[in-house]
Amino acid sequence: MEETGIGIWGVPLAIFAGAIRVSTPFIFVSLGETITERSGRINLGLEGTLVFGAMTAYAVAVMTGSPTLGVLAAMVAGAIFGLIHGWICKFPKVNDIAIGIAMMQFGLGMAFFLGKSFIQPVAPKLPSIPLGGWSSTPQIQAALNINVLFFIGAALALFLFWAFKNTRIGLILRVVGDSTDAARAMGIHPDRVRLLATAVGGSLAAIGGAYLSLYYPGSWNEGISSGQGLMAVALVIFARWNPIGCFLAALLFGGAGALGPALQSVGVTQGYYLFYAAPYVLTLVILIATSSPTRSLAGAPGALSLTK
């Protein structure tokens, strides 16, 4: 009976499993960008941070045999990228978007250059939690074999949602993001807050990269990201800078990204490859839907260059 049910629910089950796997990098990159943009700064360099984090995590895991150390090393690398971006952007008349693009290219170039020798070696993978032990069906077991980083990302989204509204740090971040002058009047140093926020955002984005290289797809190559760092910026706008919204939007993006593989897994042999473009189409639709020359974005930090 269970095998018959799988035939009926094959595609939804594959999309569910794929959504969880594909969404995890989006969760961390979007949460990191939410922190950064809440401080009034946009970081388009997260694509470079994501890829460099993937390379760093994979290289450290190969050399040490520990995927956990790989993730920690990626976090440090991502924080350094964020600090560099934040430090440059504090100078007058420096454009956040231009610096972000430059940092993206720098991160991609460094990752490709330093990571060439790690394309062939095999790194140990991050652990996952098998929640499908109650079923004897391999498809269900595979769908419910969920990486621990997904649960950490879900918990982080809930924590940030609470922290933005109920903690002193969250209040400071919101004040700086809404008005630089108001923050200075309260004795807050906006540049320092934005520097730290960009560093934290970079660190979280690098965790997303570590997930890509150490779990899914679980290898290091130059095309590992496929633009997920840039798509995450659109995801943050779509979620209206709400951490829980980012988590749910990441699942939506993950489900869109899983359409093609899900159809292929159940035997669809024609046209399934068109659905591989679904995340990119969704990104374009979101950017068009949220763009307007006459109205401001709801929930957008007032000091964010995106809103000016």
HELIX and SHEET records of a PDB file:
HELIX    1   1 GLU A    2  ARG A   38  1                                  37    
HELIX    2   2 LEU A   46  THR A   64  1                                  19    
HELIX    3   3 PRO A   67  CYS A   89  1                                  23    
HELIX    4   4 ASP A   96  LEU A  114  1                                  19    
HELIX    5   5 LYS A  116  PHE A  118  5                                   3    
HELIX    6   6 PRO A  138  ALA A  143  1                                   6    
HELIX    7   7 VAL A  148  ASN A  166  1                                  19    
HELIX    8   8 ARG A  168  ASP A  178  1                                  11    
HELIX    9   9 THR A  180  ALA A  185  1                                   6    
HELIX   10  10 PRO A  190  LEU A  214  1                                  25    
HELIX   11  11 GLN A  228  PHE A  238  1                                  11    
HELIX   12  12 PRO A  243  SER A  265  1                                  23    
HELIX   13  13 TYR A  272  ALA A  277  5                                   6    
HELIX   14  14 ALA A  278  THR A  290  1                                  13    
HELIX   15  15 SER A  305  THR A  307  5                                   3    
SHEET    1   A 2 SER A 128  PRO A 130  0                                        
SHEET    2   A 2 ASN A 145  ASN A 147 -1                                        
END                                                                             
